[in-house]
Amino acid sequence: MTIMSGGFGLCGNPETLIDAVRRAETKDLTVISNNAGADRFGLWALLNNRQVKRMISSYVGENKLFEQLYLSGELELELNPQGTLAERIRAGGAGIPAFYTRTGVGTVVAEGKPTEVFDGIEYVRERWLQADLSLVKAWRADPEGNLVFHKTARNFNPMMAAAGRVTIAEVEEMVPAGTLDPDHIHTPGIHVNHVIMATINEKRIERLTEREREDA
């Protein structure tokens, strides 16, 4: 099956749901995610458990296990420019089967894909992405499945929620119906099939650097 997993780096990852997939031991997964977690966190657990057959990703540079599996031939990889990945997912949720972009023209990204010239400029055609199951992490939800994401933890989550045939959201807080201001809802409940309370809410920092503050 194909699974979309929200998050960017270690921000906004559905850790509770990833752990549930790990415990289910489902094999031969295709996973669509911007990255693949970090050492012993996030999607790393599924890679370590040899549950992932193929990754459709953008940034994989911090994951040594990912590198090892890919170079050994145990893991297939479809690498996307980050903006293209985001738009392919958004298109999947919007019901747009294909679109054109200049990104990747004349590179290996465009190999085997149709191209077309618009106004004298060449574009490559990219296909939408959809998933059997989307796993997302939200800050708040109400009983109807309306979701609010917290700052940058929004990242890929709303787009993936719309692009999954079945979407499960794990949330940090459940609020009563009518509590959420409609103008503040990022993902309407029509896109969400199930909501669970998150049991893993670590706020890890992937790479921490510090410097002394200079005097004004």
C-alpha positions, -999 to 999 in steps of 0.1 A, spaced: 0 0 0 10 37 -3 12 58 28 16 96 30 33 107 62 32 144 72 61 164 86 91 184 76 123 173 92 112 164 128 84 190 128 48 178 125 55 141 122 27 117 131 49 97 155 21 79 173 7 66 139 41 57 126 46 36 157 13 19 150 24 10 115 57 -3 129 38 -26 153 15 -38 126 46 -49 107 30 -42 73 56 -48 45 64 -36 10 52 0 17 55 29 -6 59 59 16 55 95 4 71 120 28 93 150 25 121 132 44 124 99 62 130 109 98 163 110 117 183 85 138 158 65 158 129 89 152 101 92 127 100 71 96 134 58 106 115 31 126 98 17 95 131 18 75 149 0 104 121 -26 105 125 -32 67 88 -23 61 95 3 34 101 -9 -2 100 25 -19 103 62 -9 89 92 -27 108 120 -11 126 153 -14 152 156 14 170 125 27 204 139 36 204 135 74 194 98 75 223 74 75 201 43 75 182 56 45 216 61 27 227 26 36 195 9 24 194 29 -8 230 22 -17 226 -15 -10 196 -17 -33 172 -26 -5 152 7 -9 139 23 -40 138 60 -42 120 86 -63 136 119 -55 116 150 -62 124 187 -61 107 199 -29 82 223 -45 73 197 -71 66 171 -44 44 196 -25 25 205 -57 21 168 -67 5 161 -33 -17 192 -35 -28 182 -70 -37 148 -57 -60 163 -31 -75 188 -56 -83 161 -83 -58 175 -108 -41 145 -125 -11 164 -140 5 198 -142 35 215 -159 65 230 -142 99 244 -153 116 228 -123 138 199 -135 137 206 -172 169 193 -188 179 172 -158 174 136 -147 142 148 -130 126 151 -165 138 118 -179 110 98 -193 84 125 -187 65 145 -214 75 181 -220 57 209 -237 66 245 -247 44 273 -235 52 309 -247 86 297 -258 96 281 -225 99 243 -220 80 227 -191 79 191 -178 47 173 -170 44 159 -135 17 136 -122 -4 139 -90 3 119 -59 -24 101 -39 -22 76 -12 -42 47 2 -36 61 37 -25 95 49 -11 99 84 -10 135 97 -2 153 130 -24 182 141 -25 205 172 -62 206 177 -93 188 164 -130 188 171 -154 158 170 -161 165 133 -124 160 124 -117 197 117 -80 203 122 -57 231 133 -20 228 129 6 246 151 28 271 132 54 254 110 41 219 120 14 226 93 40 220 65 29 190 43 1 179 67 -30 197 52 -21 187 16 -16 150 26 -49 150 45 -67 159 13 -47 134 -9 -54 103 11 -83 79 3 -83 73 41 -69 100 64 -60 95 101 -51 124 122 -33 123 155 -38 154 176 -24 169 208 -57 183 219 -94 175 213 -119 204 218 -157 204 219 -177 210 187 -181 247 179 -149 256 197 -128 262 166 -132 294 147 -141 284 111 -116 310 98 -88 292 118 -94 257 105 -66 245 82 -81 211 72 -119 207 72 -133 174 86 -145 163 52 -109 152 45 -105 133 78 -118 98 85 -104 91 120 -89 112 148 -68 98 177 -51 113 206 -13 115 202 8 96 227 42 108 214 46 146 215 83 151 216 95 184 201 130 174 189 154 197 172 173 179 144 204 202 144 209 227 172 234 255 169 239 283 194 259 316 196 262 343 221 239 373 215 259 403 204 254 436 222 232 460 203 
